[in-house]
Amino acid sequence: MRVLSVASEVFPLIKTGGLADVAGALPAALKPYGADMKTLLPGYPSVMSKVRDPEVRLVLNDLLGEKATVLEVTIDGASMLILDAPAFYRRAGGPYVDETGKDYPDNWRRFGALSLAGALIAEGGMPGWRPELVHVHDWQAALTPVYMRYRPTPELPSVLTIHNIAFQGQFGLDAFAGLELPPHAYSVEGVEYYGDIGFLKGGLQTATAITTVSPSYALEILTPEFGMGLEGVIASRMDNLHGIVNGIDADIWNPKTDPMIARHYDSSTLKERQRNRKAIVEHFSLDDDDGPIFCVVSRLTWQKGMDLLAGSVEEIVAMGGKLVILGAGDAALEGALLSAVAAHPGRVGMAVGYNEPMSHLMQAGCDAIIIPSRFEPCGLTQLYGLRYGCLPIVARTGGLNDTVIDANHAAIQAKVATGVQFSPVTTEGLLQAMRRAMHLFEDRKLWTQMQKQGMKSDISWGRSAERYAALYSSLVSKGM
């Protein structure tokens, strides 16, 4: 099966969140199931700096008004198609925002161009290789199936994956003419969205199948609380909706071999984690006592429940816990958490920003990871926590609910518990979970048993890739 994947970020070339991890992991995960996947992504400066010996595969002299070239390179065994369009992507800021943190005003055109390039490849524009199916990710690539519907594209199935429905790609009607879609594409069945243009909405209407990144999230987005205004569109496509939980790259996230941690270990040598714990204590200048070290690795936003965390620090410290935080985001939340660091030296530490090596070390050295998200389509940090024996303390929502087994009485008796879930997602709900975690930590034999159970969890891409491959096969066979 020849599959074209279209995504705005792909690990290890460019990453701002879990989308990059998924788009980066899928090609290798699907290969055993007979899928030959090429991934199309924008040629940001950080991407172009890693391109070596590219092959020019497609020249586009007028891609929404700009010149562009599709380059093919192989990186870590994966075939990447780089959309080299300097006018769109060679910028000093990030993939989506400028140096001041504001969205680029022409994001509609930048990612419209990415989608159109994907559709042109689907049409057979790239000599010698034409996909049998197109898989697109989030709003940035969601116009690909729209272009495929409204252009003279041969009938090809498409899959749209929603990684987070909160990000929808909604733009003013004045952008429509610049997208080079026919007038009738601006309709309820197309990209019209409350008088504006909706990239994600258009993709939801036109993709052959829709997937989300966990079964619980697939159900949640059918409700007004989680559907973010698109629940009606989702409901109308419910027969084509599939919840497939994400996996993680078990080679990169492996405490037995991870080069980013201080000491390797596995479930049979958990005592070796102490050296990683010591590294955390030293790095964040924490008190070196027996109290549990809780960590947070997250964007500091309302969605991630970071205001709930900020409101819980005093009691976490009063319970005897320590807290280390890695992340960046909302300035007010950053400030509140930095104030907590200043107020509790030796008990609270924080590193502002994104630091991949530190995220690995925190999973390897901390006792538990707190994920109090108000909604979480899948989440990956709890999967890393399970893999590293860092017990997840999670809100009962989305993929967190699907991947962590709560340490209730029945689960403890059956020896299957892998973490702590809580609901409602409020400050008091989080504190109740923290009290439960503190109580569990006092029973070191039980805590160790939960760590080992979590480390046995099947969180690799194998099962998920099998489900994606089965979906692909069913769609391709129907289209034949």
Secondary structure as UniProt FT lines:
FT   STRAND          2..6
FT   TURN            11..13
FT   HELIX           18..30
FT   HELIX           31..33
FT   STRAND          36..42
FT   HELIX           45..48
FT   TURN            49..50
FT   STRAND          55..63
FT   TURN            64..65
FT   STRAND          66..75
FT   TURN            76..77
FT   STRAND          78..84
FT   HELIX           86..89
FT   TURN            99..100
FT   TURN            105..106
FT   HELIX           107..122
FT   TURN            123..124
FT   TURN            127..128
FT   STRAND          133..137
FT   HELIX           138..141
FT   HELIX           143..150
FT   TURN            151..152
FT   STRAND          158..162
FT   TURN            165..166
FT   STRAND          170..171
FT   HELIX           173..179
FT   HELIX           183..185
FT   TURN            188..191
FT   STRAND          192..193
FT   TURN            194..195
FT   STRAND          196..198
FT   HELIX           199..206
FT   STRAND          209..212
FT   HELIX           215..220
FT   TURN            221..222
FT   HELIX           224..227
FT   TURN            228..229
FT   HELIX           231..236
FT   HELIX           238..240
FT   STRAND          241..243
FT   TURN            250..252
FT   TURN            255..257
FT   TURN            259..260
FT   TURN            267..268
FT   HELIX           270..272
FT   HELIX           273..283
FT   TURN            284..285
FT   STRAND          293..297
FT   TURN            302..305
FT   HELIX           306..310
FT   TURN            311..312
FT   HELIX           313..318
FT   TURN            319..320
FT   STRAND          322..327
FT   HELIX           331..343
FT   TURN            345..347
FT   STRAND          348..352
FT   HELIX           356..365
FT   STRAND          368..371
FT   HELIX           381..388
FT   STRAND          391..395
FT   HELIX           398..403
FT   HELIX           409..414
FT   STRAND          419..422
FT   HELIX           427..442
FT   HELIX           444..455
FT   HELIX           462..479
//
